[in-house]
Amino acid sequence: MRVSGCIRVFLGIFITLALISAGAYAVSRHYIEKYGAIPEKPIFPEEQGVAFSPTQTRAPNPPPEEGAGEGDAAKPETAPKPDKPAPAGDLAYVTWPEGLLVRSSASLNGEQVGGIEYKREVYLLETSGDQAWQKIKVANGDLEGWVKGGNLELSSGE
């Protein structure tokens, strides 16, 4: 066998391996791009509707109207706050990153009445006898119910 024949064999093998490698790389990139992205969090039927209404889980933020009216018009807006006193409880905030389900009773069988998001301020009203459940009321909101114990941290500001 001549030298040129050996070069052809080695060159053929090299080109074959290069083509196979390039094809494998292209296929792997395709699947990484297709399946490598994190999917959106699914919303299940139980999480839709009244139990997770945004009006129940977030504090109302009225638009500022100070520029539209005089200083006297802003005073009546602050007047309703004293009519609704803060609950008699310790101020705490949610430490569970996914938020918490609020239930009507201190049980997993209790009806879901809403949800509260991470870092949301709540008032801790009472704790169940076995320390497994805590009764809360959302600060600046009207949502009240029971959450699983150990997912709140008392606020050190007060």
N, C-alpha and C positions, 0 to 999 in steps of 0.2 A: 504494500500500500504506500502510495506516495504521500509526501508532506501535504500537498494540496488536498488530498482526500481526507487526511486527518483533520485539517483545518475546517473543511466542510462539515464533517461530523460534529466536531466541537461547536462550530458556529450554529449548526442546526439545533443542537441540544440547548445552547445558550438562548437562542431566540424562542424556542418552545417554552423554556422555563420563564422567560421574561413575559411572554404572552399569558401564561397561566397565572403568574403573580399579579399582573395588571388586571386581569379579569376578576380574580379573587378580591383584590383591593376594591374594585368598583362595586362588586356585589356587597361586600361588607359595609362600605360607605352608604350604599342605598338603604340597607336594613338599619344601620345606626341612625340615619336621619329619619326614617319612617317610624321606628319603634323606640328611639332613644328619648323622645320628648316626653315630659311629664304630662299626663292627661289632666284635664280639668276635674275638679272635685264633683262627683255626681250629686245630684239633688234627688233624693228619694221622695216618693209620694207622701210619706209621713212628715217630711220637712217642709212641705208646701202648705200654704193656706194660713189659717189663723194662728197656729202654734208658733210660727216664725215670722209673724208680720213685722216689717221694719218699724212700724209705728209703735209697737210694743217693746222692741229691743233697743231702740235708740232714743236718746233724750231729745225732746223737741228743741229745735234751734230756730226761733223766730227771726226773720230778716230784720236787720237794723233799720229803723226808720228815723234816726236822729236828724238826718239832713233834710227830711221832708217837713218836719214840724219844729215847733219851738221847744225850749227846755221844759215847759209845762207838760207837753205831750208825752215826754219820756217818763215822767213821774207816775202816771197811772199804770204804765207797763210794769213798774217795779212794785206796785201796790198789791197784786195778787200773791206775790211770794210770801208775805207774812201770813196770809190766810191759810196757806198750806204748810204747816210746820214740818220740820224734818222729823222722821221717825225716831223713836227713842231706841237707838241701837248704835253699835260701833260702826264707824265707817271702814269699809274694807274694799279690796278690789280683786277681780278674778285673775287667778294665776295659771289656769289651764289654757294652753295656747289655742285650742280649737273652740273655746267658749264653753258654756254650760247650758244644759237643758233645765228649765224651770218647771217643776211639777206641782200639782195641786195638793199632794200629800207627801209625807216622808216615806215614800216607797217607790220601788221601780214600777209598780203597777199603777201609780198615780198618773192622772191625766197630764199630758204636756200642755202647759199654758203659755209657753214662750221660750225664749232663749236669750242669753246675754253673752256679749262678745268679750274677748280677751282684754284685760286691763280696764274693764268697766267698773265704775264705782258703785257699790251697793251698801245698804245698811244691813248689818247682821242683827236680826231680831231675836232669834233663839236658836238653840242647838238641841237635837234630840237626845234622849237619855243615853243612848249607846254611842253618841258622838259621830254617827254615820251620816247624819243629815243636818243641814243648816237652813233655817228659814231666813229669807232675805227680802228686801224691798229695793228696787232699782232706784238709785239716786236720780233726781230730776225726771222721774217717770212714774207710771202707775202699776207696773208689773210687780207682783208679789207672789212668792211661792217658796218651794223647797228645792235645794240643790244638794248634790252629793258632797259630803264633808271632806275637808282637806284641800279644797280647791280655791280657797279664799285666803288672803293675807290681810291682816289688819293694817290700816293706814297709820303710819307713824307721825303724820302731820297734826293730829289732834290729840 
